[in-house]
Amino acid sequence: MPEHVLTEVSAVVAAERESALIAGFAALLDQPLPDGLLRTELLRGSDAEDGRTWRIQTLWRDRQALDAMRASAEPPAAPALFRSVGAEPSLTVLTVAKGRRFGE
């Protein structure tokens, strides 16, 4: 069975651009999603030091689904969204070694 892959794109977003980030993420969710995208979330840092750091975590079915999205003509959505609000994103790709899905 293929291993799921989690991507995390993060950036520091200026306070005055946070509402544009949230609206942009909501707009992304209204568009057709790439094949193999299982879950995506916009996360805000919760403590004082990390309060303006935002993350988009996306769970992919497998590495092939992630690679197919990256090979498409459209730029990856999460980095493009952060750049649209004037933030420079960084990307981390993690392989899920072990996990279990619980009720939602």
C-alpha distances in whole Angstrom, upper triangle without the diagonal:
4,7,9,13,16,19,23,26,29,33,36,38,41,42,44,41,39,40,39,35,35,36,34,31,32,33,29,28,30,29,26,23,20,17,14,16,16,18,21,24,28,29,32,33,35,38,41,40,36,38,38,34,32,28,25,22,19,16,13,10,9,12,13,14,16,17,18,20,22,23,25,28,28,28,26,27,27,29,31,32,33,35,37,38,39,37,35,31,29,25,23,19,17,13,12,12,12,13,14,15,19,21,23
4,7,9,13,16,19,22,26,29,33,34,38,39,41,38,36,37,36,32,32,33,31,28,29,30,26,25,28,26,23,20,18,15,12,14,14,16,19,22,25,26,30,31,33,35,38,37,34,35,35,31,29,25,22,19,16,13,10,8,6,8,9,11,12,14,15,17,18,19,21,25,25,25,22,24,24,25,28,29,29,32,33,35,36,33,31,28,25,22,19,15,14,10,10,11,12,13,14,16,19,22,23
4,6,10,13,16,20,23,26,30,31,35,36,38,35,33,34,34,30,30,31,29,26,28,29,25,24,27,26,23,20,18,16,12,13,13,15,17,20,23,23,27,28,30,32,35,33,30,32,32,28,26,22,20,16,14,11,9,7,5,8,10,11,12,14,15,17,18,20,22,25,25,24,21,22,22,23,26,27,27,29,31,33,34,31,29,25,23,19,16,13,10,7,6,7,9,10,12,14,18,20,21
4,7,10,13,17,20,23,27,28,32,33,35,32,30,31,30,26,26,28,26,22,24,25,22,20,23,22,20,17,15,13,10,10,9,11,13,16,19,20,23,24,26,29,32,31,27,29,28,25,22,19,16,13,10,7,6,5,5,7,10,10,10,13,14,15,16,18,20,23,22,21,18,19,18,20,23,23,24,26,28,29,30,28,26,22,20,17,14,11,9,6,5,8,9,9,11,12,16,18,18
4,7,10,13,16,20,23,25,29,30,32,29,27,28,28,24,24,26,24,20,22,23,20,19,23,22,20,16,14,13,10,10,10,11,12,14,17,18,21,22,25,27,30,28,25,26,25,22,20,16,14,10,8,6,5,7,6,6,9,9,8,11,13,13,13,16,18,21,20,19,15,16,15,17,20,20,21,23,25,26,27,24,22,19,17,13,10,7,6,5,6,9,11,11,14,14,18,20,20
4,7,10,13,17,20,22,25,27,29,26,23,25,24,21,21,23,21,18,20,21,18,18,21,20,19,16,14,15,12,10,10,9,9,11,13,14,17,18,21,23,26,24,21,22,22,18,16,12,10,7,6,5,6,9,9,9,12,11,9,12,15,14,14,17,19,22,20,18,14,15,13,15,18,18,18,21,23,23,24,21,20,16,14,11,8,6,5,6,7,11,12,12,14,14,17,19,19
4,7,10,13,17,19,22,24,26,23,21,23,22,18,19,21,18,16,18,19,16,16,20,19,19,15,14,15,13,11,12,11,9,11,12,13,16,17,20,22,24,23,19,21,19,16,13,10,8,6,5,7,8,11,11,10,13,12,9,12,14,12,12,16,17,19,17,15,11,12,10,11,14,15,15,17,19,20,21,18,16,12,10,7,6,5,6,9,10,14,16,15,18,17,20,22,21
4,6,10,13,15,19,21,23,20,18,20,19,16,16,19,17,14,17,19,16,17,20,20,20,17,16,18,16,13,14,12,10,10,10,10,12,13,17,19,21,19,16,17,16,12,10,6,6,4,7,9,11,15,15,14,17,15,12,15,17,15,14,18,19,21,19,16,12,12,9,10,13,13,12,15,17,17,18,15,14,10,8,6,5,6,8,11,13,16,18,17,19,19,21,23,21
4,7,11,12,16,18,20,17,15,18,17,13,15,17,15,13,16,17,15,16,20,19,20,17,16,19,18,15,16,14,11,11,10,10,12,13,17,19,20,18,15,16,14,10,8,6,5,7,9,12,14,17,17,16,18,17,13,16,18,15,14,18,18,19,17,14,10,10,7,7,10,10,9,11,14,14,14,11,10,6,6,5,6,9,11,15,16,20,21,21,23,22,24,26,24
4,7,9,13,15,17,15,13,16,16,12,14,17,15,13,17,18,16,18,21,21,22,20,20,22,21,18,19,16,13,12,10,9,10,10,14,16,17,15,11,12,10,7,6,4,6,9,12,15,17,21,21,20,22,21,17,19,21,18,17,21,22,22,20,16,13,13,9,8,12,11,8,11,14,13,13,9,8,5,5,7,8,12,14,17,19,22,23,23,25,24,26,27,25
4,6,10,12,14,12,11,15,14,11,13,16,15,14,17,19,17,19,22,22,24,22,22,25,24,21,22,20,16,14,11,11,10,10,14,15,16,14,11,11,8,6,6,7,9,12,15,18,21,24,24,23,25,24,20,22,24,21,19,23,23,23,20,17,15,14,10,9,11,10,7,9,12,10,10,6,6,5,6,9,12,15,17,21,22,25,27,26,28,27,29,30,28
4,7,9,12,10,10,14,14,11,14,17,16,15,19,20,19,21,24,25,27,25,26,28,28,24,25,22,19,16,13,12,10,10,13,14,13,11,9,9,5,4,6,9,12,15,18,21,24,28,28,27,29,27,24,26,28,24,23,26,27,27,24,20,18,17,13,12,14,12,9,11,13,10,9,6,8,8,10,13,15,19,21,24,25,28,30,29,31,30,31,32,29
4,6,8,6,6,10,10,8,11,14,13,13,16,18,18,20,22,23,26,24,25,28,28,25,26,22,19,16,13,12,10,11,14,15,14,13,11,9,6,6,7,10,12,16,19,22,25,29,29,28,30,28,25,27,28,25,24,27,27,26,23,20,18,16,13,12,13,11,8,10,11,7,7,6,9,10,12,15,18,21,23,27,28,31,32,31,32,31,32,32,29
4,5,5,7,10,10,10,13,15,15,16,18,20,20,22,24,25,28,27,29,32,32,28,29,26,22,19,16,15,12,13,15,16,14,14,12,10,7,9,10,14,16,20,22,26,29,32,33,32,34,32,29,30,32,28,27,30,30,29,26,23,21,19,17,16,16,14,11,12,12,8,8,8,11,13,16,19,21,25,27,30,31,34,35,34,35,34,35,35,32
4,5,5,8,10,10,12,14,15,16,18,20,21,22,24,26,29,28,30,33,33,29,29,26,22,19,15,15,12,12,14,15,13,14,12,9,7,10,11,15,17,20,23,27,30,33,34,34,36,33,30,33,34,30,29,33,32,31,28,25,24,21,18,18,18,15,13,15,14,10,11,11,15,16,19,21,23,27,28,32,32,35,36,34,35,34,34,34,31
4,6,7,8,10,12,13,14,16,17,19,20,22,24,25,28,28,30,33,33,30,31,27,24,21,17,17,14,16,17,18,17,17,16,13,10,13,14,17,19,22,25,29,31,35,36,35,37,34,31,34,34,31,30,33,32,31,27,25,24,21,19,19,18,15,13,14,13,9,11,12,16,17,20,23,26,29,31,34,35,38,39,37,38,36,36,36,32
4,6,5,6,9,10,11,13,15,15,17,19,20,22,25,24,26,30,30,26,27,24,21,18,14,15,13,15,17,19,18,18,16,13,10,12,11,14,16,19,22,25,28,31,33,32,33,31,28,30,30,27,26,29,28,27,23,21,20,17,15,15,14,11,10,11,10,6,8,9,13,14,18,20,23,26,28,31,32,35,36,35,35,34,34,34,30
4,5,5,6,9,10,11,12,14,15,17,19,21,24,23,25,28,28,24,25,22,18,15,11,12,10,12,14,16,16,16,14,11,8,10,9,12,13,17,19,23,26,29,31,30,32,29,27,29,30,26,26,29,28,27,24,21,20,17,14,15,15,11,10,12,11,8,10,10,14,14,17,19,22,24,26,29,29,33,33,32,32,30,30,30,27
4,5,5,6,8,10,11,12,14,16,17,19,22,22,25,28,28,25,25,22,18,16,12,13,12,15,16,19,19,20,17,14,12,14,12,14,15,18,20,24,26,30,32,32,33,30,28,30,30,27,27,30,28,28,24,22,21,17,16,17,16,12,12,14,12,10,13,13,17,17,20,22,24,26,28,31,31,35,35,33,33,31,31,30,27
4,5,5,6,9,10,10,12,14,15,17,20,20,23,26,27,23,24,21,18,16,13,14,14,17,19,21,21,22,19,16,14,15,13,14,15,18,20,23,25,29,30,30,31,28,26,28,28,24,24,27,25,24,21,19,18,15,13,14,13,9,10,11,9,7,10,12,15,16,19,21,23,25,28,30,31,34,35,33,34,31,32,31,28
4,5,5,6,9,10,11,13,15,16,19,18,20,24,24,20,21,18,15,12,9,11,11,14,16,19,19,19,16,14,12,12,9,11,11,14,16,20,22,26,27,27,28,25,23,25,25,21,21,25,23,23,19,17,15,12,10,11,11,7,7,10,8,6,10,10,13,13,16,17,20,22,24,27,27,31,31,30,30,28,29,28,25
4,5,5,6,9,10,11,13,15,18,17,20,23,23,19,20,17,13,11,8,10,10,14,16,19,20,20,17,15,13,13,10,11,11,14,16,19,22,25,27,27,28,25,23,26,26,22,23,26,25,24,21,19,17,13,12,14,14,10,10,13,12,10,14,14,16,15,18,19,21,22,24,27,27,30,31,28,28,26,26,26,22
4,5,5,6,9,10,11,13,17,17,20,23,24,20,21,18,15,13,11,13,14,17,19,22,23,24,21,18,16,17,14,15,14,17,18,21,23,26,28,28,29,26,24,27,26,22,23,26,24,24,20,19,17,14,13,15,14,10,12,14,12,11,15,15,18,18,20,21,23,25,27,29,29,33,33,31,31,28,28,27,24
4,5,5,6,9,10,11,14,14,17,20,21,18,19,17,14,13,11,13,14,18,20,23,24,24,21,19,16,16,13,13,12,15,16,19,21,24,26,26,26,23,21,23,23,19,20,22,20,20,16,15,14,10,10,12,10,7,9,11,9,9,13,13,16,15,18,19,21,22,25,27,27,31,32,30,30,28,28,28,25
4,5,5,6,9,10,13,12,15,18,18,15,16,13,10,9,7,11,12,16,19,22,23,23,20,18,16,15,12,11,9,12,12,16,17,21,23,23,24,20,19,21,21,17,18,21,20,20,16,15,13,9,8,11,11,7,10,12,11,11,15,14,16,15,17,17,19,20,22,24,24,28,28,26,26,24,25,24,21
4,5,5,7,9,12,12,16,19,19,16,16,14,11,10,9,13,15,18,20,24,25,26,22,20,19,18,15,14,12,14,14,17,19,22,24,25,26,22,21,24,23,19,21,24,22,22,18,18,16,12,12,15,14,11,13,16,14,14,18,18,20,18,21,20,22,23,24,26,26,30,30,27,27,24,24,23,20
4,5,5,7,10,11,15,18,19,16,17,15,13,13,12,16,18,21,23,27,28,28,25,23,21,20,17,16,14,16,16,19,20,22,25,25,25,22,21,23,22,18,20,22,20,19,16,16,15,11,12,15,13,10,13,15,13,14,18,18,20,19,21,21,23,24,26,27,28,31,32,29,29,26,27,26,23
4,5,5,8,8,11,14,16,13,14,13,10,11,11,15,17,21,23,26,28,28,24,23,21,19,16,15,12,14,13,15,16,19,21,21,21,18,17,19,18,14,16,19,16,16,13,13,11,8,9,12,11,9,12,14,13,14,17,17,19,17,19,18,20,20,22,24,24,28,29,27,27,24,25,25,22
4,5,8,7,11,14,15,11,12,11,9,10,11,14,17,21,23,26,28,29,25,23,22,21,17,15,12,13,12,14,15,18,20,21,21,18,17,20,19,16,18,20,18,19,16,16,14,10,11,15,14,12,15,18,16,17,20,20,21,19,21,20,21,21,22,23,23,27,27,25,24,22,22,21,18
4,7,8,12,15,16,14,15,14,13,14,14,18,20,24,26,30,31,32,28,27,25,24,20,19,16,17,16,18,18,20,23,24,24,20,20,22,20,17,20,22,19,19,16,17,16,13,14,17,16,14,17,19,18,19,22,22,24,22,24,23,25,24,26,27,27,30,30,28,27,24,25,24,21
4,6,9,12,15,13,15,14,13,15,16,19,22,26,28,31,33,33,29,28,26,25,21,19,16,17,15,17,17,19,21,22,21,17,17,19,17,14,17,18,15,16,13,14,13,11,13,16,15,14,17,19,17,19,22,22,23,21,23,22,24,23,25,26,26,30,30,28,28,25,26,25,23
4,7,9,12,11,13,13,13,16,17,21,24,27,30,33,35,35,31,30,28,27,23,21,17,18,15,16,15,16,19,20,18,15,15,17,15,12,15,17,14,15,13,14,13,12,14,17,16,16,19,21,20,22,25,24,25,23,24,22,23,22,24,24,25,28,29,27,26,24,25,25,22
4,6,9,7,9,10,10,13,15,19,22,25,28,31,33,33,29,28,27,25,21,18,15,14,11,12,11,13,15,16,15,12,12,14,12,10,13,15,13,14,12,13,11,10,12,15,15,15,18,20,19,21,24,23,23,21,21,19,20,19,20,21,21,24,25,23,23,21,23,22,20
4,6,6,9,11,11,15,17,20,24,26,29,32,34,34,30,30,28,25,22,19,15,15,11,12,10,11,12,13,12,8,9,11,9,6,10,11,10,12,11,12,10,10,12,15,15,16,19,20,20,22,25,24,23,20,21,18,19,17,18,19,19,23,24,22,23,21,23,24,22
4,6,9,11,13,17,19,22,26,29,31,34,37,36,32,32,31,28,24,21,18,16,13,12,9,9,10,12,10,7,9,11,8,8,12,13,11,14,14,15,13,14,16,18,19,19,22,24,24,26,28,27,26,23,23,20,20,18,19,18,18,21,22,21,21,20,22,23,22
4,6,9,11,15,18,21,25,27,29,32,35,34,30,31,30,27,23,20,16,14,10,9,6,5,7,9,9,5,7,10,9,9,12,14,14,17,16,17,14,15,16,18,19,20,22,24,25,27,29,27,26,22,22,19,18,15,16,15,15,18,18,17,18,16,19,20,19
4,6,8,11,14,17,21,23,26,29,32,31,27,27,26,23,20,16,13,11,7,6,5,6,9,11,11,7,8,11,11,9,12,15,14,17,15,15,12,12,13,16,17,17,19,21,22,24,26,24,23,20,19,17,16,14,15,14,14,18,18,17,17,15,18,19,17
4,7,11,14,16,20,23,25,28,31,30,27,27,26,23,20,17,13,11,7,5,5,6,10,12,13,10,11,15,14,13,16,18,18,21,19,19,16,15,15,18,20,19,21,24,24,25,27,25,25,22,21,18,17,15,15,14,13,16,16,14,14,12,14,15,14
4,7,11,13,17,19,21,24,27,27,23,23,23,20,17,14,10,8,6,5,7,9,12,15,16,13,13,16,16,14,17,20,19,22,19,19,15,14,13,17,18,17,18,22,22,23,25,23,23,20,19,17,16,15,14,15,14,17,17,14,14,12,14,14,12
4,7,10,13,16,18,22,24,24,20,20,19,17,13,10,7,6,4,6,9,12,14,16,17,14,13,17,17,14,16,19,19,21,18,17,13,11,10,14,15,14,15,18,19,19,21,19,20,16,16,14,14,14,14,15,15,19,19,16,17,15,16,16,14
4,6,10,13,15,18,21,21,17,17,16,14,10,8,6,5,7,9,12,15,18,19,21,18,16,20,20,17,19,22,22,23,20,18,15,13,10,14,15,13,14,17,18,17,20,18,18,16,16,15,15,15,16,17,17,20,20,18,18,16,17,17,14
4,7,10,13,16,18,18,15,14,13,11,7,6,5,7,9,12,15,19,20,21,23,20,18,21,22,19,20,23,23,24,20,18,15,12,10,12,14,11,11,15,15,14,17,15,16,13,15,14,15,16,17,19,19,23,23,21,21,19,20,20,17
4,7,9,12,15,15,11,10,10,9,6,5,6,8,11,14,17,20,22,23,25,22,20,23,25,22,22,26,25,27,23,21,18,15,12,14,16,14,13,16,17,16,17,15,16,14,14,14,15,16,17,20,19,22,22,20,21,19,20,20,18
4,6,9,11,12,8,7,7,6,5,6,9,11,14,17,21,24,26,26,28,26,23,26,28,25,25,28,28,29,26,23,20,18,14,16,18,15,13,17,17,15,16,14,16,14,15,16,16,19,19,22,22,25,25,23,24,23,23,23,20
4,6,8,8,5,5,6,5,6,8,11,13,16,19,23,26,27,27,30,28,25,28,30,27,27,30,30,31,28,25,22,20,17,17,20,17,15,18,20,17,18,15,16,15,15,16,16,19,20,23,22,25,25,24,25,24,24,25,22
4,7,8,6,6,9,9,10,11,14,16,19,21,25,28,29,30,33,31,28,31,33,30,30,34,34,35,32,29,26,24,20,21,23,21,19,22,23,20,21,18,20,19,19,20,20,22,22,25,24,26,26,24,25,24,24,24,22
4,6,5,5,9,10,12,14,17,18,22,24,28,31,32,32,35,33,31,33,36,33,32,36,36,37,34,31,28,26,23,23,26,23,20,23,25,22,22,20,21,20,20,21,21,24,24,27,26,28,28,27,28,27,27,28,26
4,6,5,9,10,13,16,19,21,25,27,31,34,35,35,38,36,33,35,37,35,34,38,38,38,35,32,29,28,24,24,26,24,21,23,24,21,21,19,20,20,21,23,23,26,26,30,29,31,32,30,31,31,30,31,29
4,6,8,9,12,15,18,20,24,26,30,33,33,33,36,34,31,34,36,33,32,36,36,37,34,30,28,26,23,22,25,23,20,22,23,20,20,17,18,18,18,20,21,24,24,28,28,30,30,29,31,31,31,32,30
4,6,5,8,11,15,16,20,23,26,29,30,29,32,31,28,30,32,29,29,32,33,33,30,27,24,23,19,19,21,19,16,19,21,18,18,15,16,15,15,17,17,21,21,25,25,27,28,27,28,28,28,29,27
4,6,8,11,15,17,20,23,27,30,31,31,34,32,29,31,33,30,29,33,33,34,30,27,25,22,19,19,21,19,16,18,19,16,17,14,16,16,17,19,20,23,23,27,27,29,30,28,29,28,28,29,26
4,6,10,13,16,19,23,26,29,30,30,32,30,27,29,31,28,27,31,30,31,27,24,22,20,16,16,18,15,12,15,16,13,13,11,13,13,14,17,18,21,23,26,27,30,30,29,30,29,29,30,27
4,7,10,13,16,20,23,26,27,26,29,27,24,26,28,25,24,28,28,28,25,22,19,18,14,14,16,14,11,14,15,13,13,10,11,10,11,13,15,18,19,23,23,26,27,26,27,27,27,28,26
4,7,10,13,17,20,23,24,24,26,24,21,23,25,22,21,25,25,26,22,19,17,15,11,12,14,11,9,12,14,12,13,10,11,9,11,12,13,16,18,21,21,24,25,24,25,24,25,26,23
4,6,10,13,16,20,20,20,22,20,17,20,22,19,19,22,23,24,20,18,14,13,9,10,13,11,9,13,15,13,15,12,12,9,9,10,11,13,14,17,18,21,22,21,22,21,22,23,21
4,6,10,13,16,18,17,20,17,15,17,19,16,16,20,20,21,18,15,12,10,7,9,12,10,9,13,14,14,16,13,13,10,11,10,11,12,13,16,16,20,21,19,21,19,21,22,19
4,7,10,13,15,15,17,15,13,16,18,15,16,19,20,22,19,17,13,12,9,11,14,13,13,16,18,18,19,16,16,13,12,10,9,10,10,13,13,16,17,16,17,16,18,19,17
4,6,10,11,12,14,12,10,13,15,12,13,17,17,19,17,15,12,11,9,12,14,14,15,18,19,19,21,19,18,14,14,11,11,10,10,12,12,16,16,15,16,15,17,18,17
4,7,9,10,13,10,9,13,14,13,14,17,18,21,19,18,14,14,13,15,18,17,18,21,22,23,25,22,21,18,17,14,12,10,10,10,9,13,13,12,13,12,15,16,15
4,5,7,9,7,6,10,11,10,12,15,16,19,17,17,13,14,14,16,18,19,20,22,24,25,26,24,23,19,18,14,13,10,10,10,10,13,14,13,15,14,17,19,18
4,7,8,6,8,11,11,12,14,16,17,20,20,19,16,17,17,20,22,22,24,26,27,28,30,28,27,23,21,18,16,13,12,11,10,13,14,13,14,13,17,18,18
4,5,6,7,9,10,11,13,15,16,20,20,19,16,18,18,20,22,23,24,26,28,29,30,28,26,22,21,17,15,12,11,9,9,12,13,14,15,16,19,21,21
4,5,5,6,9,10,11,12,15,18,18,17,15,17,17,18,20,22,23,24,26,28,29,26,24,21,19,15,13,10,10,8,11,13,15,16,18,19,22,25,24
4,5,5,6,9,10,10,12,16,17,17,15,17,18,19,21,23,24,25,27,29,30,28,26,23,21,17,16,13,14,12,14,16,18,19,21,21,25,26,26
4,5,5,6,9,10,11,15,15,15,13,14,16,17,19,20,22,23,25,27,28,26,24,21,20,17,16,13,14,13,14,17,19,19,20,19,23,24,24
4,5,5,6,9,10,14,13,12,10,12,13,14,16,17,19,20,22,24,25,23,21,18,16,13,13,10,11,11,13,17,19,19,20,20,23,25,24
4,5,5,6,9,12,13,12,11,14,15,15,17,19,20,21,23,25,26,24,22,19,17,14,14,11,13,13,16,19,21,22,24,24,27,29,28
4,5,5,6,10,11,12,11,13,15,16,17,19,21,22,23,26,27,25,23,21,20,17,17,15,17,16,18,21,23,23,25,24,28,29,28
4,5,5,9,8,9,7,10,12,13,14,16,18,18,19,22,23,22,20,18,17,15,16,14,16,17,19,22,24,23,25,24,27,28,26
4,6,8,8,7,6,10,11,11,12,15,17,17,18,21,22,20,18,16,15,13,14,13,16,16,19,22,24,25,26,26,29,30,29
4,7,8,9,9,13,15,15,15,18,20,19,21,24,24,23,21,19,19,16,17,16,19,19,22,25,27,27,29,29,32,33,32
4,5,7,9,11,14,15,14,17,19,19,20,23,24,23,22,20,20,18,19,18,21,21,24,27,29,29,30,29,32,33,31
4,7,9,12,15,15,13,16,19,18,18,22,22,22,21,20,21,19,21,21,24,25,27,30,32,32,33,32,35,35,34
4,6,8,12,12,10,12,15,15,15,18,19,19,18,17,18,17,20,19,22,24,26,29,31,30,32,30,33,33,31
4,6,9,8,7,10,12,11,12,16,16,16,15,13,15,14,16,17,20,22,24,28,30,29,31,30,32,33,30
4,6,6,6,9,11,11,12,15,16,15,14,12,12,11,13,13,17,19,21,24,26,25,27,26,28,29,27
4,6,5,6,9,10,10,13,15,14,13,11,13,12,15,15,18,20,21,25,27,26,27,25,27,28,25
4,5,5,6,9,10,11,13,11,11,8,10,9,12,13,16,18,20,23,25,24,25,24,26,26,24
4,5,5,6,9,10,11,9,8,6,8,8,11,13,17,19,21,25,27,26,28,27,29,30,27
4,6,5,6,9,10,10,9,9,11,12,15,17,20,23,25,28,30,29,30,29,31,32,29
4,5,5,7,9,9,10,9,12,13,16,18,21,23,25,28,30,28,30,28,29,30,27
4,5,5,7,5,7,6,10,11,15,17,20,23,25,28,30,29,30,29,30,31,28
4,5,5,5,6,7,11,13,16,19,22,25,27,31,32,32,33,32,34,34,31
4,6,7,9,11,14,16,20,22,25,28,29,33,34,33,34,33,34,34,31
4,6,9,11,14,17,20,22,25,28,30,33,35,33,34,33,34,34,31
4,7,10,13,16,20,22,26,29,31,34,36,35,36,35,36,37,34
4,6,10,13,16,19,22,26,27,31,32,32,33,32,34,34,32
4,7,10,14,17,20,24,26,29,31,30,32,32,34,35,32
4,7,10,13,16,20,22,25,27,27,29,28,30,31,29
4,7,10,13,17,19,22,24,25,27,27,29,31,29
4,7,10,13,16,19,21,21,24,24,26,28,27
4,7,10,13,15,18,18,21,22,24,27,25
4,7,10,13,15,16,19,20,23,25,24
4,6,9,12,13,16,17,20,23,23
4,6,9,11,14,16,19,22,22
4,6,7,10,12,15,19,19
4,7,11,13,17,20,21
4,7,10,13,17,19
4,7,10,13,15
4,6,10,12
4,7,9
4,6
4
